[in-house]
Amino acid sequence: MKAIQVSKVGGPEVIELVDVPTLKPKPNEAVVQIKAAGVNFIDVYYREGRYPAPLPFILGQEGAGVVSTIGSEVSNVKPGDRVAYTGVLGSYADSAAVPADRLVQIPETLDFNQAAAAMLQGMTAHYLSHSTFPIKPGQTVLIHAAAGGVGMLLVQMAKKLGARVIGTAGSGEKAKLARDAGADELIIYTTQDFEKETLRLTDDKGVDVVYDGVGKTTFEKDLKVLSPRGYLVLFGGASGAVPPFDLMLLTKNGSLFVTRPSLPHYIATRAELEQRSRDVLQMIVSGDLKLRIHKAYPLSQAQEAHRDLEGRNTSGKLLLIP
């Protein structure tokens, strides 16, 4: 079968399309014929070696498809079931062997592209807004990269929870997408200082929470736009990792909180995975959550997909189609 493999860590050029042996499931696994795989920044972190994995490995943490075979201990899915998952390496391929307890059923009204686009980014937006910092009506939130894959979903969820949403975006076109998703105010960070604009928009009071998937280039100013006892939720590092910092900065800027959450800790149990994925998928079915799929690439164009993602040339979800 065909797969995208990394034999050495580095830039997009280390991505290779290779032939690998056909998979056989372990007793607790199901083999899923992948119909669509999500492309996410966590894939970049694995490719770069920021998140270590034994070499060589097949990239990809998110997929949707059809169960083809199951292991001897599997009882929750059967061949022919339409399923989706995230958090297991190996989705950039024709097929992937996945622990069966990580698979969720796809509603009949959703297609594979929608399901693959929803799992990682949808559940990320859900845990950020419902669990890490549970948004309450009347609060003001700042969402960086509000036209990105997570950003647009997070904007929609924050609005439905009753927040005033300030978003940042890199261009007028992206700002329009974020506004269409529900953002109340948009800051174009390439031409405006988001610190000054956020304070202006909040009458110097600051925001209750900053949701930041950018990292290095935004972190320092994030601390300056929070209201006292505000939360900085740092869930990614698209611009690079945040360097070490003096914790006294949190005191200086108003007894602030900083957290660095990750999706696996918010879907660690089967019960939480089912609840969170069900909430997200049903939001899509009902129309309360609208997905934007920026582009679907053939599996062979995984290098191009990574370059587009890292170049901030996208707005919405990227997929690979085996």
C-alpha positions as CSV (number, residue, x, y, z in Angstrom):
1,M,0.0,0.0,0.0
2,K,1.0,3.6,-0.4
3,A,2.0,5.8,2.5
4,I,3.8,9.0,3.4
5,Q,6.8,8.2,5.4
6,V,9.5,10.2,7.3
7,S,12.9,8.5,7.5
8,K,14.7,11.5,8.9
9,V,13.4,14.6,10.6
10,G,13.5,18.0,8.9
11,G,11.6,20.2,6.5
12,P,8.9,19.2,4.0
13,E,11.5,17.7,1.7
14,V,11.9,14.7,4.1
15,I,8.3,13.6,3.2
16,E,8.4,10.6,0.9
17,L,5.7,8.6,-0.8
18,V,6.6,4.9,-0.4
19,D,5.2,1.4,-0.7
20,V,4.8,-0.4,2.7
21,P,3.4,-3.9,3.5
22,T,-0.3,-4.4,3.8
23,L,-1.5,-4.0,7.4
24,K,-2.8,-6.8,9.7
25,P,-4.6,-5.7,12.8
26,K,-3.4,-6.6,16.3
27,P,-6.1,-8.1,18.6
28,N,-7.3,-4.7,19.8
29,E,-7.0,-2.9,16.4
30,A,-9.1,-2.3,13.3
31,V,-7.6,-1.6,9.9
32,V,-9.3,1.4,8.4
33,Q,-9.3,2.1,4.6
34,I,-8.5,5.8,4.7
35,K,-10.8,8.0,2.6
36,A,-9.5,11.3,3.9
37,A,-6.7,12.3,6.2
38,G,-6.4,15.6,8.0
39,V,-3.3,17.8,7.8
40,N,-2.5,19.5,11.1
41,F,0.4,21.4,12.7
42,I,1.0,18.4,15.0
43,D,2.1,16.6,11.8
44,V,4.7,19.4,11.3
45,Y,5.9,19.0,14.9
46,Y,6.4,15.2,14.3
47,R,8.1,15.8,11.0
48,E,10.5,18.3,12.5
49,G,11.3,16.0,15.5
50,R,9.7,18.5,18.0
51,Y,7.5,15.5,18.9
52,P,9.8,12.5,18.8
53,A,8.7,9.2,17.1
54,P,10.8,6.1,16.2
55,L,12.1,6.4,12.6
56,P,10.9,5.7,10.1
57,F,7.2,6.5,10.7
58,I,4.1,7.2,8.7
59,L,2.8,10.7,9.2
60,G,-0.7,11.8,10.1
61,Q,-2.8,11.9,13.2
62,E,-6.4,12.1,11.8
63,G,-8.4,10.1,9.4
64,A,-11.8,8.9,8.3
65,G,-12.7,5.8,6.3
66,V,-14.2,2.4,6.3
67,V,-13.2,-0.5,8.6
68,S,-11.8,-3.3,6.4
69,T,-10.6,-5.9,9.0
70,I,-10.7,-6.2,12.8
71,G,-8.6,-7.9,15.5
72,S,-9.8,-10.8,17.5
73,E,-10.6,-8.7,20.6
74,V,-12.6,-6.0,18.8
75,S,-16.3,-5.7,19.4
76,N,-17.2,-2.0,19.1
77,V,-16.8,-1.8,15.3
78,K,-17.1,-4.3,12.4
79,P,-16.0,-4.4,8.7
80,G,-18.0,-1.9,6.7
81,D,-18.4,0.6,9.5
82,R,-17.8,4.3,8.6
83,V,-15.4,5.7,11.3
84,A,-13.1,8.5,12.1
85,Y,-10.3,9.1,14.6
86,T,-7.5,11.3,15.7
87,G,-4.4,10.9,17.9
88,V,-2.9,7.8,16.3
89,L,0.1,8.1,13.9
90,G,-0.2,6.7,10.4
91,S,-3.2,8.3,8.7
92,Y,-1.2,9.6,5.6
93,A,-1.7,6.2,3.9
94,D,-4.1,4.0,2.0
95,S,-4.9,2.2,5.3
96,A,-4.1,2.6,9.0
97,A,-4.2,0.2,11.9
98,V,-6.0,2.0,14.8
99,P,-6.8,0.8,18.3
100,A,-10.6,0.2,18.1
101,D,-11.3,2.1,21.3
102,R,-10.1,5.3,19.5
103,L,-12.6,5.0,16.6
104,V,-16.0,6.8,16.6
105,Q,-18.9,6.2,14.2
106,I,-19.6,8.8,11.6
107,P,-23.2,10.0,11.3
108,E,-24.8,8.9,8.0
109,T,-25.3,12.6,7.0
110,L,-21.6,13.4,7.1
111,D,-19.1,12.5,4.3
112,F,-15.6,11.3,4.9
113,N,-14.0,14.7,4.2
114,Q,-16.2,16.4,6.8
115,A,-15.5,13.8,9.3
116,A,-11.7,13.9,8.8
117,A,-11.9,17.7,8.9
118,A,-13.8,17.7,12.2
119,M,-12.0,15.3,14.5
120,L,-8.7,17.0,15.6
121,Q,-9.6,20.7,15.0
122,G,-13.2,20.3,16.0
123,M,-12.5,18.6,19.3
124,T,-9.6,21.0,19.9
125,A,-12.0,24.0,19.6
126,H,-14.4,22.1,21.8
127,Y,-12.1,21.4,24.7
128,L,-10.5,24.9,24.5
129,S,-13.9,26.6,24.8
130,H,-15.8,24.1,27.0
131,S,-13.1,22.7,29.3
132,T,-9.7,24.4,29.4
133,F,-11.3,27.8,29.8
134,P,-15.1,27.3,29.9
135,I,-16.5,30.4,28.2
136,K,-19.4,32.2,30.0
137,P,-21.8,34.6,28.4
138,G,-20.6,38.2,28.4
139,Q,-16.9,37.4,28.5
140,T,-14.4,38.8,25.9
141,V,-12.0,36.4,24.1
142,L,-9.1,37.0,21.8
143,I,-8.6,34.3,19.2
144,H,-5.4,34.3,17.1
145,A,-5.4,33.0,13.6
146,A,-9.2,33.3,13.6
147,A,-9.4,32.2,10.0
148,G,-7.3,29.1,10.5
149,G,-8.6,25.5,10.8
150,V,-9.1,25.6,14.6
151,G,-9.7,29.4,14.7
152,M,-12.9,29.5,12.6
153,L,-14.4,26.6,14.6
154,L,-13.3,28.2,17.9
155,V,-14.9,31.6,16.8
156,Q,-18.2,29.8,16.1
157,M,-18.2,27.9,19.4
158,A,-17.2,31.0,21.4
159,K,-20.1,33.0,19.9
160,K,-22.6,30.3,20.6
161,L,-21.4,30.3,24.2
162,G,-22.2,34.0,24.4
163,A,-18.7,35.6,24.2
164,R,-17.6,38.8,22.5
165,V,-14.9,37.6,20.0
166,I,-11.9,39.6,18.9
167,G,-9.9,37.8,16.2
168,T,-6.6,38.3,14.5
169,A,-5.8,37.5,10.9
170,G,-3.0,38.0,8.5
171,S,-5.0,39.7,5.6
172,G,-8.3,41.4,4.8
173,E,-9.5,38.3,3.0
174,K,-8.9,36.1,6.1
175,A,-10.4,38.8,8.3
176,K,-13.6,38.6,6.3
177,L,-13.7,34.8,6.7
178,A,-13.3,35.1,10.5
179,R,-16.0,37.8,10.6
180,D,-18.3,35.6,8.5
181,A,-17.7,32.9,11.1
182,G,-19.0,35.3,13.8
183,A,-16.1,37.3,15.1
184,D,-17.2,40.7,16.4
185,E,-13.9,42.5,15.8
186,L,-10.9,41.7,13.6
187,I,-7.3,42.9,13.9
188,I,-5.1,42.4,10.9
189,Y,-1.8,41.7,12.6
190,T,0.4,42.4,9.5
191,T,-0.7,46.1,9.5
192,Q,-2.0,46.6,13.1
193,D,-0.4,46.1,16.5
194,F,-2.7,43.6,18.1
195,E,-1.7,44.6,21.6
196,K,-2.7,48.3,21.0
197,E,-5.9,47.3,19.1
198,T,-7.1,44.8,21.7
199,L,-6.6,47.3,24.5
200,R,-8.4,50.0,22.5
201,L,-11.3,47.6,21.7
202,T,-11.6,46.7,25.4
203,D,-11.2,50.3,26.8
204,D,-7.8,49.1,28.3
205,K,-9.5,46.5,30.4
206,G,-8.1,43.5,28.4
207,V,-9.7,40.2,27.5
208,D,-10.7,37.3,29.8
209,V,-8.8,34.7,27.7
210,V,-6.4,34.5,24.8
211,Y,-6.5,31.4,22.7
212,D,-3.1,31.2,21.0
213,G,-2.0,28.6,18.5
214,V,0.8,30.9,17.1
215,G,3.2,30.9,20.0
216,K,6.6,32.5,19.8
217,T,5.7,35.7,18.0
218,T,2.5,36.5,20.0
219,F,3.2,35.2,23.5
220,E,4.8,38.4,25.0
221,K,2.0,40.7,23.9
222,D,-0.6,38.1,24.9
223,L,0.4,38.7,28.5
224,K,-0.2,42.4,28.1
225,V,-3.7,42.2,26.7
226,L,-5.2,40.0,29.5
227,S,-7.4,41.4,32.2
228,P,-6.3,40.7,35.8
229,R,-6.5,36.9,36.5
230,G,-7.0,36.3,32.8
231,Y,-6.0,33.1,31.1
232,L,-3.5,32.5,28.3
233,V,-4.4,29.2,26.6
234,L,-1.4,28.3,24.5
235,F,-2.4,25.4,22.3
236,G,0.1,25.5,19.5
237,G,3.3,27.0,18.2
238,A,2.9,27.8,14.5
239,S,5.6,30.5,14.7
240,G,7.9,28.5,16.9
241,A,8.1,27.4,20.5
242,V,7.8,29.9,23.3
243,P,11.2,30.4,25.0
244,P,11.6,30.1,28.8
245,F,10.2,33.1,30.6
246,D,10.2,34.6,34.1
247,L,7.1,33.6,36.0
248,M,7.1,37.0,37.7
249,L,5.7,38.3,34.4
250,L,2.4,36.6,35.4
251,T,2.3,38.6,38.6
252,K,3.4,41.8,36.9
253,N,0.6,41.6,34.4
254,G,-2.2,40.8,36.8
255,S,-1.8,37.4,38.5
256,L,-2.3,35.7,35.2
257,F,-2.8,32.0,34.3
258,V,-0.9,30.2,31.5
259,T,-1.7,26.7,30.4
260,R,-0.4,24.6,27.5
261,P,-3.1,22.0,26.9
262,S,-3.2,19.2,24.3
263,L,-6.1,17.2,22.9
264,P,-5.0,13.7,24.0
265,H,-5.5,14.8,27.7
266,Y,-9.1,15.9,26.9
267,I,-10.1,12.6,25.2
268,A,-8.1,10.3,27.4
269,T,-11.0,8.1,28.4
270,R,-13.4,6.4,26.0
271,A,-16.3,8.2,27.6
272,E,-14.8,11.6,27.1
273,L,-13.8,10.8,23.5
274,E,-17.4,9.7,22.7
275,Q,-19.0,12.7,24.4
276,R,-16.7,15.3,22.8
277,S,-16.7,13.8,19.3
278,R,-20.5,13.4,19.5
279,D,-21.0,17.0,20.5
280,V,-18.8,18.2,17.6
281,L,-20.2,15.9,14.9
282,Q,-23.8,16.7,15.9
283,M,-23.0,20.5,15.8
284,I,-22.0,19.9,12.1
285,V,-25.1,17.8,11.4
286,S,-27.4,20.5,12.9
287,G,-25.6,23.3,11.1
288,D,-24.5,25.0,14.3
289,L,-20.9,24.4,13.3
290,K,-19.8,25.1,9.7
291,L,-16.6,23.5,8.4
292,R,-14.4,25.2,5.8
293,I,-12.2,22.8,3.8
294,H,-9.5,25.0,2.1
295,K,-8.1,22.3,-0.1
296,A,-7.9,18.5,-0.6
297,Y,-4.6,17.2,-2.0
298,P,-3.8,13.8,-3.5
299,L,-1.6,11.8,-1.0
300,S,1.4,12.3,-3.3
301,Q,1.2,16.1,-2.7
302,A,1.8,15.9,1.1
303,Q,5.0,18.0,0.7
304,E,2.9,20.8,-0.9
305,A,0.3,20.6,1.8
306,H,2.9,21.0,4.5
307,R,4.5,24.0,2.8
308,D,1.1,25.6,2.4
309,L,0.2,25.0,6.0
310,E,3.5,26.3,7.4
311,G,3.4,29.3,5.0
312,R,0.2,30.5,6.6
313,N,-1.3,30.4,3.0
314,T,-4.5,28.6,4.1
315,S,-7.8,29.4,5.7
316,G,-9.6,26.4,7.0
317,K,-8.8,22.7,6.8
318,L,-6.3,20.8,4.6
319,L,-6.9,17.2,3.6
320,L,-5.0,14.4,1.9
321,I,-7.0,12.0,-0.2
322,P,-5.3,8.5,-0.8
